[in-house]
Structures are given as C-alpha cells and as structure tokens.
Amino acid sequence: MNNDDIIRTRFQKPYHYLIKGNKDVLNKLRAFFINFQLHICREELIRWQRLALANDQSAYDEAYMREDMMDFVDALLKLAEAFWLVYELNKPRYRTKRMCLLYNKIYYLCEEEIKKPGKVVLRFCKLFRRSYAVIELMDLLDAVVTYTGVKKETHRNVVLFYQYLKWLVCLAYRLEKKQDKLLDTGMPFKGSKPINKH
C-alpha cells in the first residue's frame, strides 16, 4: 500500500507520553525510569548542575542564583528517588524479600524518607512554588544548551530529559493537590541505613 493512500489525522502525536494525560501515573513513571534509569537520572541532573555553574552566560551569574539552583537540584535528586521508590513499591514483586535491593539503590534519601517517599514529594511542593520550579527547570535547560566551555558536551536526549523532568515536577504538584493515595506509599523494610555514596 502506498503511504499516500493512508488516511491520517493531522497535528496529532498519539505516540507521545504527554498526550494521554495524567491518568496512568505508574505507566508514565515506568516510561521515565526506562528512558532514564535512576542512576542515569542522577548523573544527568548532576551534569546539568555542573554545566549551569560553569556557564557564565546563563541565569546563574549571581551567587544567590547559583545557591538556589544547587538547592533545587538537590531537591530534584530526592524527588526522583522518591518517585522511583513509589513506582517500585507499586510493583507486586517488591513487596517481599527484594526490599533490600531497593534500599541499596538510594543515595540521597535518609532512612525516614525511604520509608515514606510520599513525604519527600509533599516537602518538594511546600519548598518550591510550582511556577518557580518550572522556570528553574527552563533556566537549567538553557544553561545546558548554551554552555560553551572546555568540556565537550553532547546534547543528545537533553530535550526529552527536560520534558520528563518537567512532567515529574508537575506530577508532584498534581498529586499533592489531590492528596493522591500514591503519596501514602510506605516501605515496610527495616535495615541498616544506606551508605552515602556521593
């Protein structure tokens, strides 16, 4: 069959994860962590922070702006780990002996935050206004894209990562506003505190 004969609807992107709304949160979290596994997500956030700090033509040319951005990235790292835990804890296979595997993959959350990842999401929403968080993400993206320093940087997947981060941040505010039951997820695992690996 000739491609010209296929009837199509114009100006639609049905394959994109953002199109389907926010109904299936766990599937979208799955898509996030398939595209950017937790360790890759952390590495990418730290890379963005380093590039933003090294870019003197970005929104971070003042010390107080750099300080705010670094605190924001720290909170994003915790938010990503919290959502990863929420996602993993909603998988039936992790309700048994494999809890320690989850516990050992966390770098930024303390023991209490690991047990109640929903509280991390709520704290993020209380600490940052949604408008600030969205603008800060855009400023970070801009700093990464406009970086012209000595490091040879590729910008592969930078827009996709930005889209997923923005979705993750907006999801936090949506769940907080609805007091969604996903935020009640707790980890019934007791063990030694993970080693701080960063």
CNS distance restraints for C-alpha pairs under 8 A (distance, minus, plus):
assign (resid   1 and name CA) (resid   5 and name CA) 7.08 0.50 0.50
assign (resid   2 and name CA) (resid   6 and name CA) 7.29 0.50 0.50
assign (resid  13 and name CA) (resid  19 and name CA) 7.13 0.50 0.50
assign (resid  14 and name CA) (resid  19 and name CA) 6.26 0.50 0.50
assign (resid  14 and name CA) (resid  20 and name CA) 7.74 0.50 0.50
assign (resid  15 and name CA) (resid  19 and name CA) 7.56 0.50 0.50
assign (resid  16 and name CA) (resid  20 and name CA) 7.80 0.50 0.50
assign (resid  17 and name CA) (resid  28 and name CA) 7.06 0.50 0.50
assign (resid  18 and name CA) (resid  22 and name CA) 7.97 0.50 0.50
assign (resid  24 and name CA) (resid  28 and name CA) 6.47 0.50 0.50
assign (resid  25 and name CA) (resid  29 and name CA) 6.12 0.50 0.50
assign (resid  26 and name CA) (resid  30 and name CA) 6.04 0.50 0.50
assign (resid  26 and name CA) (resid  87 and name CA) 6.11 0.50 0.50
assign (resid  27 and name CA) (resid  31 and name CA) 6.21 0.50 0.50
assign (resid  28 and name CA) (resid  32 and name CA) 6.16 0.50 0.50
assign (resid  29 and name CA) (resid  33 and name CA) 6.22 0.50 0.50
assign (resid  29 and name CA) (resid  83 and name CA) 7.57 0.50 0.50
assign (resid  29 and name CA) (resid  84 and name CA) 7.56 0.50 0.50
assign (resid  29 and name CA) (resid  87 and name CA) 6.44 0.50 0.50
assign (resid  30 and name CA) (resid  34 and name CA) 5.98 0.50 0.50
assign (resid  30 and name CA) (resid  87 and name CA) 7.16 0.50 0.50
assign (resid  31 and name CA) (resid  35 and name CA) 6.13 0.50 0.50
assign (resid  32 and name CA) (resid  36 and name CA) 5.87 0.50 0.50
assign (resid  32 and name CA) (resid  37 and name CA) 7.61 0.50 0.50
assign (resid  32 and name CA) (resid 164 and name CA) 6.43 0.50 0.50
assign (resid  33 and name CA) (resid  37 and name CA) 4.53 0.50 0.50
assign (resid  33 and name CA) (resid  38 and name CA) 6.29 0.50 0.50
assign (resid  33 and name CA) (resid  84 and name CA) 7.41 0.50 0.50
assign (resid  36 and name CA) (resid  40 and name CA) 5.55 0.50 0.50
assign (resid  36 and name CA) (resid  41 and name CA) 5.34 0.50 0.50
assign (resid  36 and name CA) (resid 161 and name CA) 7.74 0.50 0.50
assign (resid  37 and name CA) (resid  41 and name CA) 6.01 0.50 0.50
assign (resid  38 and name CA) (resid  42 and name CA) 6.26 0.50 0.50
assign (resid  38 and name CA) (resid  80 and name CA) 7.50 0.50 0.50
assign (resid  38 and name CA) (resid  81 and name CA) 7.12 0.50 0.50
assign (resid  38 and name CA) (resid  84 and name CA) 7.15 0.50 0.50
assign (resid  39 and name CA) (resid  43 and name CA) 6.17 0.50 0.50
assign (resid  40 and name CA) (resid  44 and name CA) 5.99 0.50 0.50
assign (resid  41 and name CA) (resid  45 and name CA) 6.19 0.50 0.50
assign (resid  41 and name CA) (resid  80 and name CA) 7.69 0.50 0.50
assign (resid  42 and name CA) (resid  46 and name CA) 6.23 0.50 0.50
assign (resid  42 and name CA) (resid  77 and name CA) 6.26 0.50 0.50
assign (resid  42 and name CA) (resid  80 and name CA) 7.97 0.50 0.50
assign (resid  43 and name CA) (resid  47 and name CA) 6.08 0.50 0.50
assign (resid  44 and name CA) (resid  48 and name CA) 6.11 0.50 0.50
assign (resid  45 and name CA) (resid  49 and name CA) 6.24 0.50 0.50
assign (resid  45 and name CA) (resid  73 and name CA) 6.96 0.50 0.50
assign (resid  45 and name CA) (resid  77 and name CA) 7.26 0.50 0.50
assign (resid  46 and name CA) (resid  50 and name CA) 6.24 0.50 0.50
assign (resid  46 and name CA) (resid  73 and name CA) 7.72 0.50 0.50
assign (resid  47 and name CA) (resid  51 and name CA) 6.19 0.50 0.50
assign (resid  48 and name CA) (resid  52 and name CA) 6.05 0.50 0.50
assign (resid  48 and name CA) (resid 140 and name CA) 6.69 0.50 0.50
assign (resid  48 and name CA) (resid 141 and name CA) 7.67 0.50 0.50
assign (resid  48 and name CA) (resid 143 and name CA) 7.85 0.50 0.50
assign (resid  48 and name CA) (resid 144 and name CA) 5.98 0.50 0.50
assign (resid  49 and name CA) (resid  53 and name CA) 6.15 0.50 0.50
assign (resid  49 and name CA) (resid  69 and name CA) 7.82 0.50 0.50
assign (resid  49 and name CA) (resid  70 and name CA) 6.98 0.50 0.50
assign (resid  49 and name CA) (resid  73 and name CA) 7.04 0.50 0.50
assign (resid  49 and name CA) (resid 140 and name CA) 7.43 0.50 0.50
assign (resid  50 and name CA) (resid  54 and name CA) 6.21 0.50 0.50
assign (resid  51 and name CA) (resid  55 and name CA) 6.01 0.50 0.50
assign (resid  51 and name CA) (resid 143 and name CA) 6.73 0.50 0.50
assign (resid  51 and name CA) (resid 144 and name CA) 5.74 0.50 0.50
assign (resid  51 and name CA) (resid 147 and name CA) 6.50 0.50 0.50
assign (resid  52 and name CA) (resid  58 and name CA) 6.98 0.50 0.50
assign (resid  52 and name CA) (resid  60 and name CA) 6.85 0.50 0.50
assign (resid  52 and name CA) (resid 140 and name CA) 6.34 0.50 0.50
assign (resid  52 and name CA) (resid 143 and name CA) 4.94 0.50 0.50
assign (resid  52 and name CA) (resid 144 and name CA) 6.15 0.50 0.50
assign (resid  52 and name CA) (resid 147 and name CA) 7.56 0.50 0.50
assign (resid  53 and name CA) (resid  60 and name CA) 6.82 0.50 0.50
assign (resid  53 and name CA) (resid  66 and name CA) 6.83 0.50 0.50
assign (resid  54 and name CA) (resid 147 and name CA) 7.69 0.50 0.50
assign (resid  54 and name CA) (resid 149 and name CA) 7.25 0.50 0.50
assign (resid  55 and name CA) (resid  60 and name CA) 7.66 0.50 0.50
assign (resid  55 and name CA) (resid  61 and name CA) 7.95 0.50 0.50
assign (resid  55 and name CA) (resid 143 and name CA) 6.31 0.50 0.50
assign (resid  55 and name CA) (resid 146 and name CA) 7.66 0.50 0.50
assign (resid  55 and name CA) (resid 147 and name CA) 5.45 0.50 0.50
assign (resid  55 and name CA) (resid 148 and name CA) 7.28 0.50 0.50
assign (resid  55 and name CA) (resid 149 and name CA) 7.16 0.50 0.50
assign (resid  56 and name CA) (resid  60 and name CA) 7.07 0.50 0.50
assign (resid  56 and name CA) (resid  61 and name CA) 5.56 0.50 0.50
assign (resid  57 and name CA) (resid  61 and name CA) 6.93 0.50 0.50
assign (resid  57 and name CA) (resid 143 and name CA) 7.70 0.50 0.50
assign (resid  57 and name CA) (resid 146 and name CA) 7.74 0.50 0.50
assign (resid  57 and name CA) (resid 147 and name CA) 7.96 0.50 0.50
assign (resid  58 and name CA) (resid 139 and name CA) 7.48 0.50 0.50
assign (resid  58 and name CA) (resid 142 and name CA) 7.09 0.50 0.50
assign (resid  58 and name CA) (resid 143 and name CA) 5.21 0.50 0.50
assign (resid  58 and name CA) (resid 146 and name CA) 7.62 0.50 0.50
assign (resid  59 and name CA) (resid  65 and name CA) 7.39 0.50 0.50
assign (resid  59 and name CA) (resid 139 and name CA) 6.20 0.50 0.50
assign (resid  59 and name CA) (resid 143 and name CA) 7.28 0.50 0.50
assign (resid  60 and name CA) (resid  65 and name CA) 5.25 0.50 0.50
assign (resid  60 and name CA) (resid  66 and name CA) 5.18 0.50 0.50
assign (resid  60 and name CA) (resid  69 and name CA) 7.84 0.50 0.50
assign (resid  61 and name CA) (resid  65 and name CA) 7.18 0.50 0.50
assign (resid  61 and name CA) (resid  66 and name CA) 7.31 0.50 0.50
assign (resid  62 and name CA) (resid  66 and name CA) 6.46 0.50 0.50
assign (resid  63 and name CA) (resid  67 and name CA) 6.20 0.50 0.50
assign (resid  64 and name CA) (resid  68 and name CA) 6.20 0.50 0.50
assign (resid  65 and name CA) (resid  69 and name CA) 6.11 0.50 0.50
assign (resid  66 and name CA) (resid  70 and name CA) 6.12 0.50 0.50
assign (resid  67 and name CA) (resid  71 and name CA) 6.34 0.50 0.50
assign (resid  68 and name CA) (resid  72 and name CA) 6.09 0.50 0.50
assign (resid  69 and name CA) (resid  73 and name CA) 6.12 0.50 0.50
assign (resid  69 and name CA) (resid 136 and name CA) 7.28 0.50 0.50
assign (resid  70 and name CA) (resid  74 and name CA) 6.20 0.50 0.50
assign (resid  71 and name CA) (resid  75 and name CA) 6.26 0.50 0.50
assign (resid  72 and name CA) (resid  76 and name CA) 6.15 0.50 0.50
assign (resid  73 and name CA) (resid  77 and name CA) 6.14 0.50 0.50
assign (resid  74 and name CA) (resid  78 and name CA) 6.50 0.50 0.50
assign (resid  75 and name CA) (resid  79 and name CA) 6.07 0.50 0.50
assign (resid  75 and name CA) (resid 124 and name CA) 6.62 0.50 0.50
assign (resid  76 and name CA) (resid  80 and name CA) 6.05 0.50 0.50
assign (resid  77 and name CA) (resid  81 and name CA) 6.38 0.50 0.50
assign (resid  77 and name CA) (resid 108 and name CA) 6.93 0.50 0.50
assign (resid  78 and name CA) (resid  82 and name CA) 6.04 0.50 0.50
assign (resid  78 and name CA) (resid 108 and name CA) 5.77 0.50 0.50
assign (resid  78 and name CA) (resid 109 and name CA) 6.04 0.50 0.50
assign (resid  78 and name CA) (resid 120 and name CA) 7.09 0.50 0.50
assign (resid  79 and name CA) (resid  83 and name CA) 6.13 0.50 0.50
assign (resid  79 and name CA) (resid 120 and name CA) 6.40 0.50 0.50
assign (resid  79 and name CA) (resid 121 and name CA) 5.99 0.50 0.50
assign (resid  79 and name CA) (resid 124 and name CA) 7.18 0.50 0.50
assign (resid  80 and name CA) (resid  84 and name CA) 6.07 0.50 0.50
assign (resid  80 and name CA) (resid 168 and name CA) 7.89 0.50 0.50
assign (resid  81 and name CA) (resid  85 and name CA) 6.19 0.50 0.50
assign (resid  81 and name CA) (resid 106 and name CA) 6.71 0.50 0.50
assign (resid  81 and name CA) (resid 108 and name CA) 7.50 0.50 0.50
assign (resid  81 and name CA) (resid 109 and name CA) 7.34 0.50 0.50
assign (resid  82 and name CA) (resid  86 and name CA) 6.21 0.50 0.50
assign (resid  82 and name CA) (resid 109 and name CA) 7.81 0.50 0.50
assign (resid  82 and name CA) (resid 113 and name CA) 7.84 0.50 0.50
assign (resid  82 and name CA) (resid 114 and name CA) 7.36 0.50 0.50
assign (resid  82 and name CA) (resid 117 and name CA) 4.68 0.50 0.50
assign (resid  82 and name CA) (resid 118 and name CA) 6.88 0.50 0.50
assign (resid  82 and name CA) (resid 120 and name CA) 6.38 0.50 0.50
assign (resid  82 and name CA) (resid 121 and name CA) 6.94 0.50 0.50
assign (resid  83 and name CA) (resid  87 and name CA) 6.06 0.50 0.50
assign (resid  83 and name CA) (resid 117 and name CA) 7.19 0.50 0.50
assign (resid  83 and name CA) (resid 118 and name CA) 7.96 0.50 0.50
assign (resid  83 and name CA) (resid 121 and name CA) 7.77 0.50 0.50
assign (resid  84 and name CA) (resid  88 and name CA) 6.06 0.50 0.50
assign (resid  85 and name CA) (resid  89 and name CA) 5.77 0.50 0.50
assign (resid  85 and name CA) (resid 102 and name CA) 7.45 0.50 0.50
assign (resid  85 and name CA) (resid 114 and name CA) 7.68 0.50 0.50
assign (resid  85 and name CA) (resid 117 and name CA) 6.69 0.50 0.50
assign (resid  86 and name CA) (resid  90 and name CA) 6.38 0.50 0.50
assign (resid  86 and name CA) (resid 117 and name CA) 6.61 0.50 0.50
assign (resid  86 and name CA) (resid 118 and name CA) 7.39 0.50 0.50
assign (resid  86 and name CA) (resid 182 and name CA) 6.95 0.50 0.50
assign (resid  86 and name CA) (resid 183 and name CA) 7.57 0.50 0.50
assign (resid  86 and name CA) (resid 185 and name CA) 6.29 0.50 0.50
assign (resid  87 and name CA) (resid  91 and name CA) 7.02 0.50 0.50
assign (resid  88 and name CA) (resid  94 and name CA) 6.89 0.50 0.50
assign (resid  88 and name CA) (resid 102 and name CA) 7.91 0.50 0.50
assign (resid  89 and name CA) (resid  94 and name CA) 6.11 0.50 0.50
assign (resid  89 and name CA) (resid  95 and name CA) 6.91 0.50 0.50
assign (resid  89 and name CA) (resid 185 and name CA) 7.30 0.50 0.50
assign (resid  89 and name CA) (resid 186 and name CA) 8.00 0.50 0.50
assign (resid  89 and name CA) (resid 187 and name CA) 7.28 0.50 0.50
assign (resid  90 and name CA) (resid  94 and name CA) 7.82 0.50 0.50
assign (resid  91 and name CA) (resid  95 and name CA) 7.44 0.50 0.50
assign (resid  93 and name CA) (resid  98 and name CA) 7.60 0.50 0.50
assign (resid  94 and name CA) (resid  98 and name CA) 5.37 0.50 0.50
assign (resid  94 and name CA) (resid  99 and name CA) 5.87 0.50 0.50
assign (resid  95 and name CA) (resid  99 and name CA) 6.91 0.50 0.50
assign (resid  98 and name CA) (resid 102 and name CA) 7.08 0.50 0.50
assign (resid  99 and name CA) (resid 103 and name CA) 6.30 0.50 0.50
assign (resid  99 and name CA) (resid 187 and name CA) 7.97 0.50 0.50
assign (resid  99 and name CA) (resid 189 and name CA) 6.23 0.50 0.50
assign (resid 100 and name CA) (resid 104 and name CA) 6.19 0.50 0.50
assign (resid 100 and name CA) (resid 189 and name CA) 7.37 0.50 0.50
assign (resid 100 and name CA) (resid 191 and name CA) 7.54 0.50 0.50
assign (resid 101 and name CA) (resid 105 and name CA) 6.70 0.50 0.50
assign (resid 102 and name CA) (resid 106 and name CA) 7.09 0.50 0.50
assign (resid 103 and name CA) (resid 114 and name CA) 7.41 0.50 0.50
assign (resid 103 and name CA) (resid 194 and name CA) 6.91 0.50 0.50
assign (resid 104 and name CA) (resid 194 and name CA) 5.92 0.50 0.50
assign (resid 106 and name CA) (resid 194 and name CA) 7.19 0.50 0.50
assign (resid 107 and name CA) (resid 194 and name CA) 7.34 0.50 0.50
assign (resid 107 and name CA) (resid 195 and name CA) 7.48 0.50 0.50
assign (resid 107 and name CA) (resid 196 and name CA) 5.79 0.50 0.50
assign (resid 107 and name CA) (resid 197 and name CA) 5.98 0.50 0.50
assign (resid 107 and name CA) (resid 198 and name CA) 7.00 0.50 0.50
assign (resid 108 and name CA) (resid 196 and name CA) 7.37 0.50 0.50
assign (resid 109 and name CA) (resid 113 and name CA) 5.53 0.50 0.50
assign (resid 109 and name CA) (resid 114 and name CA) 5.99 0.50 0.50
assign (resid 110 and name CA) (resid 114 and name CA) 6.20 0.50 0.50
assign (resid 110 and name CA) (resid 193 and name CA) 7.53 0.50 0.50
assign (resid 111 and name CA) (resid 115 and name CA) 6.40 0.50 0.50
assign (resid 111 and name CA) (resid 193 and name CA) 5.91 0.50 0.50
assign (resid 111 and name CA) (resid 194 and name CA) 7.72 0.50 0.50
assign (resid 112 and name CA) (resid 116 and name CA) 6.38 0.50 0.50
assign (resid 113 and name CA) (resid 117 and name CA) 5.31 0.50 0.50
assign (resid 113 and name CA) (resid 119 and name CA) 6.95 0.50 0.50
assign (resid 113 and name CA) (resid 120 and name CA) 6.40 0.50 0.50
assign (resid 114 and name CA) (resid 186 and name CA) 7.95 0.50 0.50
assign (resid 114 and name CA) (resid 187 and name CA) 6.87 0.50 0.50
assign (resid 115 and name CA) (resid 186 and name CA) 5.20 0.50 0.50
assign (resid 115 and name CA) (resid 187 and name CA) 4.48 0.50 0.50
assign (resid 115 and name CA) (resid 188 and name CA) 6.84 0.50 0.50
assign (resid 115 and name CA) (resid 189 and name CA) 7.34 0.50 0.50
assign (resid 116 and name CA) (resid 120 and name CA) 7.47 0.50 0.50
assign (resid 116 and name CA) (resid 184 and name CA) 7.31 0.50 0.50
assign (resid 116 and name CA) (resid 185 and name CA) 6.40 0.50 0.50
assign (resid 116 and name CA) (resid 186 and name CA) 4.67 0.50 0.50
assign (resid 116 and name CA) (resid 187 and name CA) 6.50 0.50 0.50
assign (resid 117 and name CA) (resid 121 and name CA) 6.86 0.50 0.50
assign (resid 117 and name CA) (resid 183 and name CA) 7.17 0.50 0.50
assign (resid 117 and name CA) (resid 185 and name CA) 6.84 0.50 0.50
assign (resid 117 and name CA) (resid 186 and name CA) 6.78 0.50 0.50
assign (resid 118 and name CA) (resid 122 and name CA) 6.41 0.50 0.50
assign (resid 118 and name CA) (resid 182 and name CA) 7.22 0.50 0.50
assign (resid 118 and name CA) (resid 183 and name CA) 3.93 0.50 0.50
assign (resid 118 and name CA) (resid 184 and name CA) 5.77 0.50 0.50
assign (resid 118 and name CA) (resid 185 and name CA) 6.26 0.50 0.50
assign (resid 118 and name CA) (resid 186 and name CA) 7.69 0.50 0.50
assign (resid 119 and name CA) (resid 123 and name CA) 6.02 0.50 0.50
assign (resid 119 and name CA) (resid 183 and name CA) 7.04 0.50 0.50
assign (resid 120 and name CA) (resid 124 and name CA) 6.19 0.50 0.50
assign (resid 121 and name CA) (resid 125 and name CA) 6.46 0.50 0.50
assign (resid 121 and name CA) (resid 172 and name CA) 5.89 0.50 0.50
assign (resid 121 and name CA) (resid 176 and name CA) 7.58 0.50 0.50
assign (resid 121 and name CA) (resid 183 and name CA) 7.48 0.50 0.50
assign (resid 122 and name CA) (resid 126 and name CA) 6.31 0.50 0.50
assign (resid 122 and name CA) (resid 172 and name CA) 7.41 0.50 0.50
assign (resid 122 and name CA) (resid 176 and name CA) 6.02 0.50 0.50
assign (resid 123 and name CA) (resid 127 and name CA) 6.04 0.50 0.50
assign (resid 124 and name CA) (resid 128 and name CA) 6.18 0.50 0.50
assign (resid 124 and name CA) (resid 172 and name CA) 7.90 0.50 0.50
assign (resid 125 and name CA) (resid 129 and name CA) 6.61 0.50 0.50
assign (resid 125 and name CA) (resid 130 and name CA) 7.22 0.50 0.50
assign (resid 125 and name CA) (resid 172 and name CA) 6.83 0.50 0.50
assign (resid 125 and name CA) (resid 173 and name CA) 6.01 0.50 0.50
assign (resid 125 and name CA) (resid 176 and name CA) 7.19 0.50 0.50
assign (resid 128 and name CA) (resid 132 and name CA) 6.39 0.50 0.50
assign (resid 128 and name CA) (resid 133 and name CA) 6.20 0.50 0.50
assign (resid 129 and name CA) (resid 133 and name CA) 6.31 0.50 0.50
assign (resid 130 and name CA) (resid 134 and name CA) 6.25 0.50 0.50
assign (resid 130 and name CA) (resid 170 and name CA) 7.41 0.50 0.50
assign (resid 130 and name CA) (resid 173 and name CA) 6.97 0.50 0.50
assign (resid 131 and name CA) (resid 135 and name CA) 6.23 0.50 0.50
assign (resid 132 and name CA) (resid 136 and name CA) 5.97 0.50 0.50
assign (resid 133 and name CA) (resid 137 and name CA) 6.20 0.50 0.50
assign (resid 133 and name CA) (resid 169 and name CA) 7.40 0.50 0.50
assign (resid 134 and name CA) (resid 138 and name CA) 6.40 0.50 0.50
assign (resid 134 and name CA) (resid 166 and name CA) 6.72 0.50 0.50
assign (resid 134 and name CA) (resid 169 and name CA) 7.73 0.50 0.50
assign (resid 135 and name CA) (resid 139 and name CA) 6.17 0.50 0.50
assign (resid 136 and name CA) (resid 140 and name CA) 6.14 0.50 0.50
assign (resid 137 and name CA) (resid 141 and name CA) 6.22 0.50 0.50
assign (resid 137 and name CA) (resid 162 and name CA) 7.41 0.50 0.50
assign (resid 137 and name CA) (resid 165 and name CA) 7.88 0.50 0.50
assign (resid 137 and name CA) (resid 166 and name CA) 7.07 0.50 0.50
assign (resid 138 and name CA) (resid 142 and name CA) 6.12 0.50 0.50
assign (resid 139 and name CA) (resid 143 and name CA) 6.14 0.50 0.50
assign (resid 140 and name CA) (resid 144 and name CA) 6.27 0.50 0.50
assign (resid 141 and name CA) (resid 145 and name CA) 6.17 0.50 0.50
assign (resid 141 and name CA) (resid 158 and name CA) 7.74 0.50 0.50
assign (resid 141 and name CA) (resid 159 and name CA) 7.99 0.50 0.50
assign (resid 141 and name CA) (resid 162 and name CA) 6.85 0.50 0.50
assign (resid 142 and name CA) (resid 146 and name CA) 5.97 0.50 0.50
assign (resid 143 and name CA) (resid 147 and name CA) 5.90 0.50 0.50
assign (resid 145 and name CA) (resid 155 and name CA) 7.04 0.50 0.50
assign (resid 157 and name CA) (resid 161 and name CA) 6.01 0.50 0.50
assign (resid 158 and name CA) (resid 162 and name CA) 6.13 0.50 0.50
assign (resid 159 and name CA) (resid 163 and name CA) 6.12 0.50 0.50
assign (resid 160 and name CA) (resid 164 and name CA) 6.22 0.50 0.50
assign (resid 161 and name CA) (resid 165 and name CA) 6.07 0.50 0.50
assign (resid 162 and name CA) (resid 166 and name CA) 6.04 0.50 0.50
assign (resid 163 and name CA) (resid 167 and name CA) 6.12 0.50 0.50
assign (resid 164 and name CA) (resid 168 and name CA) 6.05 0.50 0.50
assign (resid 165 and name CA) (resid 169 and name CA) 6.14 0.50 0.50
assign (resid 166 and name CA) (resid 170 and name CA) 6.07 0.50 0.50
assign (resid 167 and name CA) (resid 171 and name CA) 5.91 0.50 0.50
assign (resid 168 and name CA) (resid 172 and name CA) 6.36 0.50 0.50
assign (resid 169 and name CA) (resid 173 and name CA) 6.80 0.50 0.50
assign (resid 170 and name CA) (resid 174 and name CA) 6.23 0.50 0.50
assign (resid 171 and name CA) (resid 175 and name CA) 6.03 0.50 0.50
assign (resid 172 and name CA) (resid 176 and name CA) 6.04 0.50 0.50
assign (resid 173 and name CA) (resid 177 and name CA) 6.00 0.50 0.50
assign (resid 174 and name CA) (resid 178 and name CA) 6.29 0.50 0.50
assign (resid 175 and name CA) (resid 179 and name CA) 5.69 0.50 0.50
assign (resid 175 and name CA) (resid 180 and name CA) 5.03 0.50 0.50
assign (resid 175 and name CA) (resid 182 and name CA) 7.82 0.50 0.50
assign (resid 175 and name CA) (resid 183 and name CA) 7.34 0.50 0.50
assign (resid 176 and name CA) (resid 180 and name CA) 6.66 0.50 0.50
assign (resid 176 and name CA) (resid 183 and name CA) 7.90 0.50 0.50
assign (resid 179 and name CA) (resid 183 and name CA) 7.24 0.50 0.50
assign (resid 180 and name CA) (resid 184 and name CA) 7.68 0.50 0.50
assign (resid 181 and name CA) (resid 185 and name CA) 7.38 0.50 0.50
